Amino acid sequence: MHFLVTGHTGFKGAWLIVLLKSLGHEVSGLALDPEKKSLFNMGELSKLLEFDYRQDIRDLGPLQKAVLNCNPDVIIHMAAQSLVLTSYEKPFETFEINVNGTLNILEAARKSNNLKALLVVTTDKVYKNLGTLKRYKESDELGGDDPYSASKAMADILTQSWQKSVSTQPIGIARAGNVIGGGDYSDNRIIPNLIDDISKGLNPSLRHPESVRPWQNVLDCLNGYIFAVNSLIENQKPDIWNFGPDDEVCRTVSELTDFVIKQTNPSLIWKKSEVNLPEESKLLLIDSSKARNELNWREKYDFESSVMSTVNWYKKSDQISTIEYMQNEISNFNLL
Ligand SMILES: NC(=O)c1ccc[n+]([C@@H]2O[C@H](COP(=O)([O-])OP(=O)(O)OC[C@H]3O[C@@H](n4cnc5c(N)ncnc54)[C@H](O)[C@@H]3O)[C@@H](O)[C@H]2O)c1
């Protein structure tokens, strides 16, 4: 099958290219240029692609042309302004990319004759966060205070409306939480920041040590997207799924930090950041029983193995080529 991945130059996109290739699929990508230090560049992943479009999703005309030219069987739409803190700095751009960009993808997909399924990736942050221990189900109310969460909730509602009133193709929505994994060099992401501090012998400083997050491994999350696509193709009907880990991998930022410090440089002690930063939701848990029961999806990593595979990346990935490292990680994952 031929997959078009939007956002393929980003963190999840890079892993998804290699995962789909390991399953024997053809893959094309559409996104902006990768960051200089990115998994995509380090792995020279362009070489694995049928088409590698560098196209802004806000620009409908050229986007439509690219999708028609590519003629994919499946589109997985992940291109986004994906960072909460950046969304405070660039709210207009965040809404433009995440909402208008998604609208353009929906319209381009509608005109793509061969398309068998479209999966739109949103986030667990689309749920109206009540700040309680409640696990959000797919049917729960959406909301979002910061521009990232609100724009993703808008993209989610837009996709649901499109499913119901416009598209005849099966469109799915995948809502997943924070993922971790090797090769994430984005600003303000917890593990890269931690490793950076630790490698310099600095005591890590944490923005929100008390926040509980589901520390899902990127491969478990992406595997969920593939289960979702298979279901869309098989059943030819739209659907929405959460892909979050069970309680076992839900830990606070401080628990994660303690574990990473223990594995790397036990002499360090984390401290709370004194910088006054914008609010982020403290507690966010999703209920993934629907994906488990209906798709038979399961995560393969537990908390320790997920974190260790991530930490090992930063410790060992310079010993072999990036693509080889990724392929080994994925072979091991596929065997679990
Ligand atoms: N990483 C996480 O922890 C996480 C958690 C929940 C949801 N998500 C969602 O998963 C998806 C992928 O996340 P990621 O971590 O790989 O993000 P990332 O920031 O690493 O990559 C974003 C990708 O989107 C592309 N992009 C950004 N603006 C664009 C534009 N205007 N036109 C075309 N392409 C554009 C970038 O070029 C890049 O390829 C996003 O939709 C994100 O919101 C990520």
The ligand as a MOL file (V3000), in Angstrom:
LIG
                    3D

  0  0  0     0  0            999 V3000
M  V30 BEGIN CTAB
M  V30 COUNTS 44 48 0 0 0
M  V30 BEGIN ATOM
M  V30 1 N 5.0960 14.3900 20.0380 0
M  V30 2 C 4.0990 14.2600 20.9100 0
M  V30 3 O 4.3380 13.9910 22.1130 0
M  V30 4 C 2.6530 14.4150 20.4630 0
M  V30 5 C 1.6150 14.1840 21.3720 0
M  V30 6 C 0.2900 14.2500 20.9320 0
M  V30 7 C 0.0150 14.5810 19.6180 0
M  V30 8 N 1.0280 14.8470 18.7520 0 CHG=1
M  V30 9 C 0.6860 15.1840 17.3610 0
M  V30 10 O 1.3640 14.2750 16.4870 0
M  V30 11 C 1.7410 14.9410 15.2930 0
M  V30 12 C 3.2380 14.7950 15.0470 0
M  V30 13 O 3.9380 15.3110 16.1650 0
M  V30 14 P 5.5280 15.4380 16.1820 0
M  V30 15 O 5.9590 15.3160 17.5810 0
M  V30 16 O 6.1210 14.5430 15.1660 0 CHG=-1
M  V30 17 O 5.6990 16.9620 15.7140 0
M  V30 18 P 6.9800 17.6950 15.1210 0
M  V30 19 O 6.8830 19.1100 15.5860 0
M  V30 20 O 8.2230 16.9390 15.3950 0
M  V30 21 O 6.7310 17.6700 13.5400 0
M  V30 22 C 5.7610 18.4700 12.9370 0
M  V30 23 C 5.7460 18.1980 11.4560 0
M  V30 24 O 4.7380 19.0380 10.8740 0
M  V30 25 C 5.3130 19.7390 9.7900 0
M  V30 26 N 4.6730 21.0570 9.6460 0
M  V30 27 C 4.5720 22.0480 10.5770 0
M  V30 28 N 3.9550 23.1110 10.0270 0
M  V30 29 C 3.6630 22.7810 8.7430 0
M  V30 30 C 3.0540 23.4640 7.6640 0
M  V30 31 N 2.5950 24.7000 7.8010 0
M  V30 32 N 2.9470 22.8150 6.4760 0
M  V30 33 C 3.4250 21.5560 6.3100 0
M  V30 34 N 4.0060 20.8550 7.2970 0
M  V30 35 C 4.1310 21.4650 8.4950 0
M  V30 36 C 6.7900 19.8950 10.1350 0
M  V30 37 O 7.5450 20.1720 8.9520 0
M  V30 38 C 7.0550 18.5240 10.7290 0
M  V30 39 O 7.2720 17.6010 9.6810 0
M  V30 40 C 1.2780 16.3900 15.4400 0
M  V30 41 O 0.0290 16.5110 14.8160 0
M  V30 42 C 1.1490 16.5620 16.9430 0
M  V30 43 O 0.2290 17.5730 17.2780 0
M  V30 44 C 2.3510 14.7770 19.1430 0
M  V30 END ATOM
M  V30 BEGIN BOND
M  V30 1 1 1 2
M  V30 2 2 2 3
M  V30 3 1 2 4
M  V30 4 1 4 5
M  V30 5 2 4 44
M  V30 6 2 5 6
M  V30 7 1 6 7
M  V30 8 2 7 8
M  V30 9 1 8 9
M  V30 10 1 8 44
M  V30 11 1 9 10
M  V30 12 1 9 42
M  V30 13 1 10 11
M  V30 14 1 11 12
M  V30 15 1 11 40
M  V30 16 1 12 13
M  V30 17 1 13 14
M  V30 18 2 14 15
M  V30 19 1 14 16
M  V30 20 1 14 17
M  V30 21 1 17 18
M  V30 22 2 18 19
M  V30 23 1 18 20
M  V30 24 1 18 21
M  V30 25 1 21 22
M  V30 26 1 22 23
M  V30 27 1 23 24
M  V30 28 1 23 38
M  V30 29 1 24 25
M  V30 30 1 25 26
M  V30 31 1 25 36
M  V30 32 1 26 27
M  V30 33 1 26 35
M  V30 34 2 27 28
M  V30 35 1 28 29
M  V30 36 1 29 30
M  V30 37 2 29 35
M  V30 38 1 30 31
M  V30 39 2 30 32
M  V30 40 1 32 33
M  V30 41 2 33 34
M  V30 42 1 34 35
M  V30 43 1 36 37
M  V30 44 1 36 38
M  V30 45 1 38 39
M  V30 46 1 40 41
M  V30 47 1 40 42
M  V30 48 1 42 43
M  V30 END BOND
M  V30 END CTAB
M  END
